Amino acid sequence: MESGDVVFVVCHGSAGDIPVTGWIVELEESEAFLAAPLASVAGVPNQAKGKSHGVDIAFIRVPISSLSLNRPENWSGLKQKDLPPWEASAAAWKQVNSGNLSSSEAERPAAKSSRKPKSRVEMDLGALGALFRKGRDDADEEDETDDDEDAWEPASHLRPGAPASSRGRGTKEAKPKKDSKEPPDLKALLAQSLASGQSSNDLVPMMMMTMLLDKDKKGSQRRRERASGSSELLGGGSSEDSEGDDDLRGKGMRAVSTLHRLHAQVEKRPRRICEIFEKEVIEELGVPAGASWTLKDYVKRQPWGKFKGIYRCAIMDVAAYEMIRQGKSDQAAAQLVQNLKAKIQSVLAQGDWQAAWLLTGLPDPLVKKEFGGSKEEMSIVAEYMSSLAKLKKRVKEVQNHGPHEEDEEVTLVEVVSDRGQACDWWGRAFVNTFVAWSNFLVLGCPRPGSSTLEPRVVYRADVQEFALKLLGEVSQFASFELVAGLLECQGKRSVLEDMLKLNFASYGGAEVGVPSGALSVSASRVAIPDAAGRVDPLEWLPPDQAAVVGDLEAIRLPEHLWEDVVVACHRVPEAEESALAEKLLETGMAELVKEADLPHTSEGKLLVGGLFCVGKNEGEDRLIFDRRPENSTMPRLAWEELPSGACFTRMLLEPNQYLRGSGDDLRNFYYMLRLPQGWVRFNSVGRRVCSKVVQKYGGDPRVAYRLCFRVLGMGDRNGCSIAQATHEAILRKFGILRPENRLVYGKFVPEDDLWEGVYLDDLLVTLRVTLNTEIPLDGSFQPPAWKATDRDIEHTKVAEDAYEEAGMQRATHKAFRGTTKFKAWGAKIDGVRGTVGAPLEMRRQVWSLITKTVQSGTASKEILQKLLGFIAFIFQYRREMFSLIHHLYMFVEKLKPGRKVWLPAFVLDELRSVALHLPMAQWCMRKRLHESLLATDATPTSGGAVRATVSPSLLRELWRRSELRGSPVRLDRDNMNIAGEAPIESSRFAAAISESLPWEVVGCFTFRKTSHINLQEARALRREIVKFTGDFNNAGSVQVALNDSLVVVGSVSKGRIGCDDSGWPLLGCSLLAWRLDQVNAFQDEEVLSTAIDKQIAEGEVIRDLTVSLKVISALGGDGSRWPFRCDPPAVQQGLAVESV
């Protein structure tokens, strides 16, 4: 019994026994407190009264032994439906002091029968029914009860795991059968009664009883036969098979009932379950009679596949089961305990069974045999081999030492005395490794034991000079912290460093967490303007863009076109919510909007954003608006045309030129742009605003309000488009950012010496300055001071006036004017040396991250994605280095998120090759254009090359118009996308030039075998590059080439490769390695060409060719001016690319 039960009790009152029905409201040792209607306990002594929900309730105290949970027959008291509600009784009981309530005398209700006396016929029929039920119960009990313990043992087979010699052992003596009296022969008694002259009316009950017993006996016999002849737990088939499909509900209920019966067999017929299972195993294994067998053989035959852990658990269960079947119950219990410990240990070890399985004491089913002999024999053999090796080493040392060298200590350790010597040692080791890697590729990546270990050629005499140049670049890259492994990462790279530490700390295939860069919001640290939203984009944008921004709700998508609506990240603690709301309202960043006015989904849900912070500096955090719920309802405007630091890889400096830059940064740029009033309600954020804050800022505290941003938030899907367009529009109205000076990534760079670009809140103005004398590069050059009348300084002054007029805040501490060393949107530029690339510290940190990843040998998908992101940023300044990465992209694409995996050897090799090129991963603007123009073409069987000498001005224009990227192209025609992008138009400028130049044939050759035309085009170009790079006089030059293959154009200009279904390298066969300075160290060009052709034939990736090549399209017309046949379909389809 417990509180809340309805009970029945008979209380002794002044007027007699009173039946009481009531709720148990409390139990106290041997007594209970009951709640009942006040009128029903009238006359019962010792009552307490209470009232709840307008109902008077009485409480009495009675012994628990007098209570009955079942309603007695002929109960004259109240029914349960007449009681007050339980909630009211419980509430009223709280008003009563139970200590003052004494116990009332009560007794358990007697079960009295109110039935009338039965007649003789009813008594006879009752006895007949009882007899029939007894016979049915006896039959059911006989069917449901298992036979004797020895009866289910297979007659001709042993127990599982028992030896063959155990047959006949442990058998129990036959138990004597229980005495059973034969039932009386009712037919004989009926015949005797009729013969004695007894009335037939008196014998009718006996006759009916005889017929029923005969029928039940036949049914019981059929059930026994069906159960004994069936291998099913429930015995025989189901009658459902013969029924129709019209009563699906009945079938479903029968299925549920059958399932419950099946579950009940575990308790009712346990031996039958084991008997059927062992019978099936014996039949499947084909165990002959009398032979020993084990369930391990059955388990090993199952297709476990990759579920090795479940297979181990099955072996554990088999061990315990066989002990039970052999009568070893105590040992089986101990084995089950050890099995449980092993499973728990495996979970704690992140799925690793190496230590967990040792707890079971069982042989490991997954461990392969390690030794042919016994452990003792192998120990003796190992000791002998170790002693023999030591003896040979000692004898060799004695033979090598002279008579006076016995006491000298020989060491191969080089002692480093200072930091400079450490960096010098590291640089030399780096260059040696780099040369070894290059030679390995040139030799065709030979396997261990291959005969291709050293080329049969003469080494070049100028290799030492080249190696010293490499050593100089590597020495600039090295630092003591990098060499000693003490380098710590900064910024976003520190997040990846933390992930690698978690990766080291995890075990097995455990999930590796990803540290979040989202910080909690502190109202005192957020960087927001004192007066936000002072700039209205509608006043500056062009009319067409202003019309879109003024009515953003018009382009909002219908709900069925929305993307998946996710939950926003809101990292504002509740304690900071009110303070942050007041700060946002005070500065004009947000305003109060009623929840009823906010947009809802069709299900009535709000699309509320969130706030979090990312680090900005030591005293401030940058506030980010997570607007993903509302972003899913908007299309992209795609107005932004952004510049990039990689644009400066298209700039060349003459010996008497240098580059300087000036820049400005806008403070809190996004939060200075005001949104249209009608769009504010679509920018709700955070929790409901506190009523005190609502009242303070003029709202109704009884109404629910939300904060809504009234400025452009960092996190808005179209925030970049609106911010970029507004910034550009402001500067254009003041005469800056003209098309002839504007820098946009993916478009031709300006011809003018003045380059300008805007990237959201950053402005950069650069000027290529020309002097009358050659500029020394030994560090002694001091650039002249800038003047206020210089073009770049004038433009920056106009930009300052424009910002002031528009109401923008400049970050004056970030501004710079006329400096030769500056940052251009992430790129580090040295205008005197002429270098542009990722900052040196970043490349060092990425080198350290790659080293840690390779040393670990394991990584997750998130780790590799972040690492590839940093590598891509570095390689954008030397795009040919992207050819170093091929398999890594496909490997990462196939990984499952959050899982740590072992990195295969080819992935580690690609990471090592990337690390070897990081010191050289920067562009040199002081390269020169080669004085001749190269053009190549090929057919499936032959190819050729021509050159023409052109003027420097034409070369510069061809260089400026050379391709920045190709186009997606496949070689397999079966996968052509008919509805895809249209072919890009060929360069008319290059086509016109190619028809008017004095070409000279420099190569005409036949391929060893026929291949796809694009592969032959790549081989033809590669042949000319090998010849070009074989001459050190071409060092530091750029070769401009013409080609009509879009595949070659895309692969060479972007440094990317791809493979078709057969695994052949498509995009240029990785023609570029990294730069012209990396010349192969062999004099025999035929050996190099043969090795490269071998790699192409085997589908290998080649990265040893060495030129910074930029390719533009050439062909137009029928190609009649070419000395060899061109590819007419390529010309007609316009496969060559000028600009994308």
N, C-alpha and C positions, 0 to 999 in steps of 0.2 A: 504494500500500500504506500501511497505517497500523496502529497498535497495535490488537490485538484480531482481526486477520485470521488465518485458518488457511492455512498455506502447506505446500508439498511441496518437498523438497530431497533430493539424493543426496549423502551425505558419504563421504569416503574414509577407511576405517579400516584397522587392522592386518590384518583378515580379509577385506578387500575393500570393495566399495561397500555402504553401509548406507542404505536408504530411511528418511527421517525425516519424520514429520508433526508439526507443532507450532504453537503460538500465537506471534505476534509480540508480544513484551512491550515492546520498545523499538527505535527506529530511530536510528542514529547515522551521519550522512553516508552513506557507501556500504555500510554493514554493518548487519546486523540481529541482534537477540538473540532466540533461539527458546526456548520452554518446551515440553518433551516428557516423557513418562513415563520414569523412570530406566532401565527395562529396554529401552526401544526404542532407546536410544543407546549401548548397550553396545559397546565397541570404538571409539567416536568419540573422538579425542584432544581435549584442552583442554575439559573440562567443568567446570561449577559446579553445586553441589547446594543445594537448599532444600527446606523442608517446610512445608506449610500444610494445615489441615483434615485432618490425619492422612495426607496423601499425599506421597510422595517425588517430587520434580520435579527434572529435570536441565535445565541451561541451556547452550546452545552459541552461538557467534558465527560467522556465515557471511556471505558477500557477498550483497548484495541482488540482484545479477544472476543468482544461482543459484537464486532462489526462483520458484516457480510457484503462482499462486492457484488454478489448475484441477488437479483430480486426474487424473493421466495414466492412460491405459489400462494394464491389467494391473499396477496398482500393488500391490506386495507389502507396503507399509508399513501402518501403522495407519490406520483410518478416523477421521473427526472425532468420532464418537460414543465412540471409545475414549480420547479425550484427557481429562485432568483438567479440572474446571471452570475457566472463565476467571478467576473471582474468586480461586480458590485459586492459580492460576498468577501472577496479579498480586500477590497478597499474599506469595507465596514469593520473588518477584523483588526485593522490597524488602529481603530479608535478604542478598542477594548483592552483593558488591563488583564492579561491572562493569569497573572499571579493571584488575583482575587476570586477567580472562578474555581469552585469546588467541583468534585466529580459527582456525577449523577449515577444512580443505580440503573444498570442496563444488562440485558442478556441477548445472546445471539438469537435471531428469529428461527423458530422451528419450521422445518419444511413439512407442512401439512398438505395432505391430498384432498381435493374437493370432488374427486370422481365418485360416481355412484357405483355400488357393488355390481360386479360383472355377473352376467348370466352364465349358465352352464355352457352354452354354445360359444360365448365369447372366451370363456376360460379354455375350452378345448382348442379353439382357433389360435389363442395366444400361445398355448403350449406347443402347438404345431409350428407356429412361426418361430418360436425360440429354438426349437429343434432344427428347423431349416437354417436359421442364421448360424447356429453353432456348427453345422456341417459346412456352411460356406466359409466361416472364419477358419475352421480347421484346414480347409483346402487352401485358402489364401496363405495361411501361415506356413503350410507345407511348401507352397510355391516360393514364398518370399525368403524363407530361411535357407541359408547355405547348408550344404552337406557337412559332414564331419571334416575336421581339419585335414585329414589325410585323403579325403575323397577327391579334392580338386587337384591333387598332385597328378601330373601326367603319368599315365600308366607305364609308358615305355621310354620316357625321357627324364634326365636328371634336372635338378634345380639349376638355375643359371649361376655360373661361377663355381659349381661343385665339381671336383675331380671325378674321373670315371670310376675310380676305386671306391667311391662313396656309395655306390648302389647297394641297397639293402641295409645300410647303416642308419641308425637313428629312427627306424620305423617303429611306430607304436603298435601295441597289441590291439587286436580287434576288440572293440568295446561291445559288451552285450547289449542287445537291442532292448529297448524299453518294452515292458509288458503292455500289451494292448488287448483289450477284450474285444471279441468279435461282437459287432452290433446285432441285435435280435433280428431274426428273419421275419419281417412284418407280413410277407405273403403267406408264410406257413401259419402264423397266428391268425390271419384273416380266414384262411381255409378252415382251421379248427373251430373258429367261432361260428362260421356258417354251418359246419357239420353238427355243432352242438345245439343248433336251433335258435341262436341269438338273432335278435331283430336286425334287419338290414339297415334301418335308420340309425341304429346305434353304431354301425360299422362304417358309416360314410366318412367320418373324420380319419379313421385308420386307413381307409382306401386312398383318400387324398394325400395323406402323409406318405404312403408307399410310392405313389406316382411321383411326387416331388423329389423324394430321396433318390429314386432311380435316375431322374433327369439330372439332378445335381451331381451325381456320381459320374455320369457320362461326361459332363462338362469339365469336372475336375480332372478326369483322366486325359481329356484332350489338352488341357492346359499343361499338365505334366509332360505329355509327349512333346508338345510344341517347345516348351522351355528346355527340355533335355536335348532336343535335336537342333537347336538354334545356337549360333555363336554370338547373338546379339544380347546386349545387357537387358533389354526390355522383353526379349523373348518373342520371336515371330514378327510378322509384318504388321502393317497398319491397315485398318479398314478404310483409311482415307483414300487409298488408291482407287477404290471402287465407287467413290462418290463423285458427283458432278461438281462443276465449277460454279454453281449458283449460290453457294453459301460460303463466301470467302471469309466472312467474319467467324463462322463456326470453325473453319479450318485453322484460322489464326489462333483461336483460343485452344484448340486441340494441340497445336504445335507448342504453345506455351506450357500447357499441361504436360506434354511429353518431355519437354526440356526439364521441367521441374522433377519429373520422375527419374530422368537420367541423372540429375544431380543427386537425387536421394539414394541412388544405388551405391554411392561411396560409403554410406553408413549401413545400408541394409544388406548389401551383397558385396563386400570388399573382396572376398576371395574370388568371386566370379569375374571381377574386373581383371585381376591379375591372371586368372586362368586364360581368359580370352586373349589378353595381350601376349602372354608367353606362347600361346598356340600360334598366333600370327607371326611372331618372331621366328619360331622354330620352322614354320613353313617357308618363310622368306629366305632364311639362311640355309635351308635344306639339311638340317641336323639329323643324322641317322639315329635310330633307336640305340640307346645306351651310350652314346658319345657325349663327352663333356662339351659345353658351349658357354658363351658369355655374351652379355648384352653389349659389351664394348664393340664386338664385331658388327652388331646391328647398328650401333650409333655411328661407327666409322663409315658405313655405307650410305649415310644420308647426305644429301647435297647441301652442306653448310655454307659453301661459298666464302664470302667475306665475313661471315658472322662467326669469327673464331672464338669470341668470348662466350657466345651461347653454346658452342661446341664444348668448350671446357666445362661449363656448368652441367651439360648433359653427362659428361664423364664422371663428374662428382656424384650426380644422382644415381648413376649406375653402380658405383662403388658402394653407396649406402644401401641400395635396394638388394644387391646380392648378399650383403651381410645379413640383412633381415631374413631373406629366404633361406639362409643357412642356419638360422636360429641364433645368430650373434646379435641380439638386440642391443646390448650395452655398447659393443663396438660400433654398431650402426649409429647409435645416438651420438657417440663421440665424433664419428666421421662427419655427421651432419653439422655439428658445432664447428669443426675445423673448416668445413666448406663455407659456412656462413662467414667466418672470419676472413677467409680468402676473398670472398666477394666484396666485403666491406673494404678490405685493403686495396683491391683493384680500383674501386671507386675513388678512394683517397689518392691513389696514384694516377688519376686521370686516365683510367683504362689500361694501365700497364700491368701485365700479369707476371712479370719476371720474379718479383719478390712475393707476390700474393700466392702464386701457385705452390711455393715451398711450404706454406702453412698446411696444405692438404695432405702432404706425405704420399701423394700418388705420383706415378711416372708422368712426366709432361707429354701429352699426346702430340704436341706440335714441334718438339725438339728433334732435329735430325740426328742421326748417329754420327758422333764425332770421331770415334776411334775404332779401328778394326780389331785391336786387341783389347784386353782388359785394362782398367785404369792402372793397375800395378805394373803391367808390362809396358805400357806407354810411358809411365813415369821413369822406368829404368832406361828406355830408349832416349827420352828427352835429356836425361842427365848425362848420358854418354855423348850425345851430339853437342851439348853445351861444353863439356870438357874438351872435346876434340877441337871445337872452334877456338877456344882460348889457347890451346896448345899451338895451333897453326899461327895465330896472331902473334904469340910470343916468339916463335921461331922466325917469323918474318921480320920482327923488330930487331932481333939480334943480328940477322944477316945484313940489314940495311945500315946499322950503326958501325962506324969505324972503331978502331981500338981506343981512340981518345974521346969518343962521343958517348961513352956509356953513362956518364954522370950528367949529361946535358938533358934538359927537359924540353921536349918538342910540343909545341902548341900551335893550333890553327886559329886561335882567337886573336882578333885585332883589337887593341885597346884604343878607345876613343877618349881623348883628354879634355876636350872642351866642346861647346855647342857648335861652333863653326866647323870643327872637324867631323862632328856627327852628321851635320847637314851635307857636307861634302861627300862623306862615305855613302850616305843614303842616296844622293844624286847619282853617283857612279853606279851603284847597284841598280838603280832605277833604269838608267840608260842601257846597261848590260841586259837587263830583263826585256826592255823594249826591243832591242836588236834581236834577241833570241826569239821573241814572239813574232817579229816580222819575218825572220828567216824560216820559222816554222810554217807560216802561212805560204810563203813563196814555194817551199818544197812540197806543197800540197797536203799539209797537215798529216804527215806520215804517222802510222801507228807504231807502238813499241815493237821493236824487233824487225822493223821494215828495213830494206836495203837502202832506202832513200834517206840517208842520214847526213850526207855532206855532198854538195854539188861538185861536179868535176869541171870547175872553172877556175880562172885566175881572179883573185880578189882585187878590187880597185885600190889604187894608191891614195885616193882622196877620201876614203871612208873615214879616216881619223879626223879630218877637218869637219866632216859632217857630224861625227859623234860629239866633237867639242861644241858645236853649235847647239846640239840637243842638250848637252850638259848645262850650258848656260841658261836655257829656258827652264830646265828642271830645277836648277839651283835657285832661281827666283821663286819657284813654286814651293820649295821646301822651307820648313820652319822647325825649330827644335821641338815645339809642342807636337807637331805632326809626326816627326820622326820618333819621338819617345812615347807616342800614344797618349799624350796628355791633353789633346785638343778637345775643347768643349764646344758643343754646337749652340748657336744662338737662334732666336726667332722661331720660325716654323720648323726649322731643322731640329730644334731641341725636342719637339713633339715626337719626331721620328726616332730620335735617340732614346727617349723614354719608352717607345714601343719596342725597340730592340732590347732594352733592358728587361722588359716584361717577357719578351721572347726567350731570352736566356734563362729566365727564372721558371718558365713553364716546362712541363714534361709531356712526353709522348705526343699525341695528336690533340692536345688540349686547345681550347679556344683562347685566343690571345686578345686581350682587350685593347681598345683604341682610345688613348687619352683624348679627352674632349678639350678643344680650345675655347669653349664657351665658359666665361667666368660669371660668377654671381654679380648682381648689380648692386653697387653701393651708391646711394644718392649723392654722397659727397665727392665721389671720384669721377662721375660721368662728365665727359667733355662735350658741353653744349653751349651755344652762344647765349649771351645775356639777353639779346632780343632776336628771336628766331623768326623766320618767314618774312624777311624784309624785302626780298626780291620776288617779283611776280613774273614767272616765265612768259605769261601771255603778252607782256609788254615788249619782249625782246625776240621771241620766236617768229619765224616767217609765218605768213597768214595760214598756209595749209597745215603746218605743224601746230600752230596756236589753236586752230579749230578742233584738232584732235584732242589736245590736252584740255581744252575748255569743256569738252563733253566726253570724258573717258567712260562714263556709264553707257554711252551708246555703243561702244565696241565690246562691252562685257558679254561673254558667251552665255548662251542658254545653258541651263543646268545639265542637260543630257550630254553636253560637249565638254563639261569640266573634267579636269584631270583628277586623280585621286586626292581627296582632301585629307591632309595629315594634321596631326596635333602639333601646334607650334611649341617651340622651346621657350619657356618662360622661367628665367633664373632670378627672379626678384623675390627675396624673402618677404614673408608677410609683414615682418617688422619694418621693412624698408618701403613697403608699398605706399603708405600715406606720404612719407617724406618725398619719395620720387614723384608722386602725383602732384604734390604742391610745387615742386621745382619745375616740372614740365608745364604746369598751368601758369606759373609765374613768368616763365621766359617766353611764353607763346608757342611752345613746341606742340601743345595739345590743347584740346578743349573738351568740355563735358557734353556727352550726347546720351539721350535716353535710350535704354535698351530696346524699347518698343520701336524706335526709329532706325535701328540697325538692320542691315540685310540678314535674312535667315534663309536656310535651305528649305526644301519642300517638307522636310521632317521637323522643321521648327528649330534647328540648331543654329547657333551663332558661329560666324566665321571669324573668330577672335585670334589675333596675332600674339606674339610674345616678345619679350625683351631679354637680351643678354649682352654681355660685354666681352670685348677682346682687348688685350693689352695694347696700350699706345705708348706710354712712357712711364717713368717712375711715379708721377703724381696723378696721372689721368688714365682713364679707360675709355675706349671708343664704344659708344652705345649702338647696338645693332637691333634693328626691327625685323623680327622673324615674321614675315608676311606671307608665308607659304599657303595658309588656308585661302586667302583672297587671291594670291597669285595664280592658283589653279583655275580661276574663273576668267583670266585675262589672256589675250594673245600677246605676242611680242611685237613691239613697234619696230625694232631693229633699225634705229636711226644712226646708231653710233658707227663712225668710221675712225678707228683709233690708230695712233702711231705705235711704233715699237722701237726699242733700242736696236733691234736687229736691222732696221732700215739703214743704219750707218755702216753695215757691211757692204753697201752699194756705193760708198764714198771712197774715192782714191785721192791721195795727197801727193802733189809733186814735191821734189826735194826742197823747193823754196816756199812751201805752204805749211800752215799749221791750222788747227781747229780750236776755236774757243766757244764757250757757251754761257748763256744767261738764263736763269730760271726763276719762276715764282710758284708759290703754293698757296692755295686758298684755304683758310681755316673754317672748319665746320661747313663745308660747301653745301652739302645736301640739306642741312637744316636751315640754310638761308633761303631756300627755294620754297615759296608758298604754294600750296595746292588750291585748286578751285574749291569754292565753298560747297558745291554740290558733291564733291568727291571725298569730303572729310569723313563722312559716316561709313565709308568703306575701308577705314583704316583703324578700326578698334583694336585695343591692345590691353592685355592684363586682366586682372580680376575686377570685380565691382568696386567702385570707388567708395571709400568710407563716407558715411553720412555727414561726419563733421567737416570733411574736406568739401563735400558737395554744398553744404550750407555756407561754408566760408567763401566759396566762389560763385554764389548766387543761385544755386540749384535748390530743388525741393528735396529735403532729406528723406521724405517718404517715398520717393521714386527712385528706382534703380538706374544708375548711370554707369557709363563706361568712358574711359579715356580714348580719344580718337586723335591721331596725329593730323595736324594741319599743315605739316611740312613734308617734304619728300624724305622718306625713310631709307636708310641704308639696308636694303633687303627687299625693296620693291622690285618686281620683275622688270618693269620699264623705267626704273630709276636711272640706270646708266644712260638710256636713250634720251630721257628728258634733260638730265644734267649735262650730258655732252653737247646736245643741241643748243641748250641755253648758253653755255660757256662760249661756244663757237659764235653764236649769234651776237653776243655782247662785243666780242673782239672784232668781228667783221664790221659792225656798225662804226667802229673807230678806225677802220682802215687796216687792220691787222689780219693775218691769216688769209692772205690772198691765195688763189689757186696756184700761182706760179711759185709760191714759197711753202705751201702746205705739205706736210709730211703725213702720209697714210700708208700703213702696212698693207702690202699686197698690190700697191699701185707703183707706177714709175716714180722714182725719186725726182725732185726738182732739178732743173738744169742750173738754176741760179746758185751762187755761193751761199745765199741766206736760206736756211731751212728753219721752219717753224712747225710746231705741233702742240696739240692740246690733248691731254689724256685725263678726262674728268676734271679734277681740280688742279692738275699740274700743267704749267706752261713752260716750254723750252724753246729758246731761240739760239741757233748756232750760226756761226759765220766762218767760212773758210778764208783765212787771211793769207794774202800773197805778199812776199817780201822780195827784195831785189837780190838777195844773196841766199845761198844754200843754208839750210838750218842744220847745225850739228846735232847729232843724236847721242852724244856722250854725256849728257846731263848738264852741260855748261850753258845751254841756251836759255836766255831770259826773254820772254815775249814782251813786246812794247806795251806800255800802259794804254788802256782804251780811252777813247775820247767821247765826249757827249754827242759829237756829231757823227759817230760811227753808226752804221745802219742798224746793227743789232741792238745797240744801246738806245737808239731812238725808238725802236719798236717796243722794247721793254718799258720805256718811259710812257709811251702811249698806253700800254697795257695797264700800268699803274693808275693812270687817269681813268681808264674805262672801269676798273674795279671800284674806284672811289665813286664814280658817277652811278654805278649800278647798286652800290650799297654792300659790296662784298668786303670781307675781312681777309687781309693778306697775312700769311704766316711769315712775318719778316725775318724770323730767325732761320728760316729755310731758304731764303732768297740768296742768289749769287749772281755776280755780274762779271762778264769777260774773263772767266777762268779757263785754263786749259785742261784741268783735271776736274771732271764733274760726273754726275750720274744722270743718265738719260733713261727714265722709266725702268729702272732696275739694272741697266747696263753701266759698267764702269768704263769711262772714256778717258784716254790720255791723248790730248790733241797734239802733243809734240812728238811722242813716239809713234803715234798713229795706231794705237791699239783700242779695240772695243770688244767687250765680252762680259761674262758674269764676273762679279767682284772676286778678287783673289781669295778672300776669307771664305766665301761661299764655296768655291771650288775645293778648297782644302777640307772644309767640313763634309762635303759630299764624298770626297775621297775617303775620309775617316769612316763615314757611314757605310760605304761600299765594303771597306775592309772588315768592319764588324759583321756585316751580313755574310760575307764569304767565310769568315772564320767560324761563324755560328753554323753555317750549312743548312739552316732552317729559316723559314720566314712565312708570313701569312700574306694573303692577297692584299690587305691594306698596306702592309709594309712595302711590298714591291710597287704598288701603285704610287705611293708617296715618293719612293726613291726614283721611279721613272719620271715623275713630274719634275723633280729637281734636275735630273739628267737632261730632260727635254729643254728646260730653260737654259742650261749651259750650252747645249749643242745647237741652239737656234742661231748662234753666232758663227758656227762652223757646221753647216747643215750636212756636209759630206760625212760627218762622223755619225750621223744617224744610221749609216750602213753597218755600224758595229752591232746594232741591236736588231734582231730578227725573231729568233725563237722565243725570246723573253716576253714579247708582247702576246704571242699566242698562248704561252704557258700561263701567264697571269690571267688571261681571259677565261681559261678553263677552271681556275681555282674556285673553290667555294668560300664565301666570305667568312671571316672569323676563325678559320682553321689553320693551324701551323702544319707545314709540310716540309719534307726534306727536299732541298733543291738539287735537281739533277746536274750532272757534270757540264752539260752544254750551257745551262743557265749560269753556272759559276764562271765558265770561261768567258761568256759575254760580259759579265760584270767585271771580270779582271781586265778585259780589253778596254772597257770604258774607263776604268781607273788609270790605265796606262796613257790614255790620251787627254786626261784632264789638264795636265800642265800646258798643253798646246792648244786648248780649246778657246782661242780668242782670235779675232780677225785683225789683220794688219792692213791699215789703210794706205800704207806706203808701198804696196805692191805696184808693179808696173804692168801695163798691157803689152802683150807680145805683139811685135810689129806686123805679123802676118795673121791672116784669117784662115781657119781650118774648116773644111767641109768633108763629110764622109757619107757614104751611102752603101747599100748592100742589096744583093738578091739572095734567094735561098741557097745559091751555090757559090757566089763570088762577091767581092767587094772592092772598094777603092777609096782613095783619099786625094784631095787637091788642096793647094794653098794659094793665097793671093795676098800680096803686100798692099796695104791700104794706109790712108793718112791717119795721123793720131786723132784728129777730130772725129772722123768716121768711126774709128775704133771706140772712142769714148761714148758716142751715141749708140752704137751697137751694144756696148756694155750696159748702158743705162736702160736699154729696152730689152735686155736679156731676161730670160724667164725666172720668175720667182717660184712658180710651182707648175706642175703639169696638171693632169686630169685623171680621174679614175678610169683605168682601162684594164681589160682582161684579155688574155690570149686565147682562152677557150671560147670558141664561137657558140657553143651550146648554151652558154649563160648570158647571151647578149640581152640587154634590157632595151627593148624596142621603144618603150614609153619613157625612157630616161632622158638625161640631158642631151641637148642637140650638140653636134660637133662644134668645137670652138673654131672661130675663123682664123686662118693662117695670118702671119704677119706680112702685110703688103709691103711694108718698108724693107724688111729683110729679103722678101722675094724680089723686089725691084733691084736691090743692091746686088744680089747674087747673080743676076743676069747681065750685069754690066762690069764685072770685075775680070781682070786678066788671070784666070786660073792656071795653075801649073800642077801637073800630075806628080804626086809624090809617093803614090802607092797603088798597086793593082795586084790582086791576089785571089786565090781560089781557096775556099774552105775545105777542110778535111772531110767533112760530111755535111749533108743537107739538114738544115734546121729551120725553125720558124723564123720568119723574116725579121721580127723584132730582136731575137737573139743574135742573128747575124749582124744587124745594125749595131748592136752593143759590142760585138766582137771587133767589128771594123773600127769603131771609135777607140776601143781599148788598145788596139794595135798601135794606133797613132799616139796614144798617150804614153805607152811604154817607150816608144822612140823619143818622144818629147822629154820625158823625165830622165832619160838616160844621159842627158847633157846637163852638167852642173851649171853651165852658162845661163840656163833658163831658170835658175833658182830665183824665187821671189817674184815670179811673173804670173800673169793670168792669161790663159789661152781662151779666146772667144771662138766658138765653133758653131757651125750651122748643121742642122740635122732635121730630117723630115719625119722622124719617128716620135710620136707623142709619148711612147713608153720610155724611150731613151731620154727625152727631154725631162719627163717627170722624175725619173730615177736619179739622173745626174744632178739636176738642179735642187732636188730635195734630199738626196742622199738616202733614199728609201729603197727597200727591196720587197718582193712578194713572191709567192709560189703558186703555181697552178695545181691541178689535182694530181699530177704526176710528180710533184716535188721539184720541178725545174725552177731555177731562179729567173724571174721575169724582168723586174724593173732594173734593167741595166746590168744585171749580174754583179751588182755592188762594185761599180767601176772605181769609186773614189775611196781613198783611205782617209787622208786628212789634209795633206798639203804637199806642195811640190818639194819642199825641203826633205821629206822622207823618201829619199831615192834608194832604190834597191842596191844592195852592196855587191852585185854581180856584174861582171863586164859582158858576159855572154847573154845577149838579149834573147836568143833562141831558146835557151834553157828556161828563162822566165816565162816566155810565151807558151812553151810546152807545158810547164807546170800549171799555168792559169787555165789553159784549155782542158787539162785533165780535171781540174776542180769543177769547171763548168759542166763537163760531161757527167761528172758524178753528183751534180746538184749541190756542190759545196758553195759556201759564201766566200768571196774574195774581197779582201780589204787592204791589199798591199799597194795598189796603184796610187800615184802620189801627185795630184794636181788639184788646185782649186779651180775647177772648170765650171763655167757658166754657159749654158746652151740656149740658143734662141732658134726659132724656126727659120727655115730658109726657102723652101721650095715654093714656087708659084708657076703656073703655066704647065707646059709639057716637059720641062726639064731638058730641053734640047741643048742648052749650053753646058751641060755636065759631060765630062769625059767618059762617064759610064752610065748605064741605064738606071734611072730612078724608079720609084715606086708610084705609078700613076694612081692607084686607088687611094694612097695616102694623100696625094695632092688633091684629088677630087673631094675627099671627105674632110679636108681641112684639119688634119690631126695635129698640126703644129700649133703651138700656143704662143701668143704674144703677151697677154696679160690676163689674169683672172682676179 
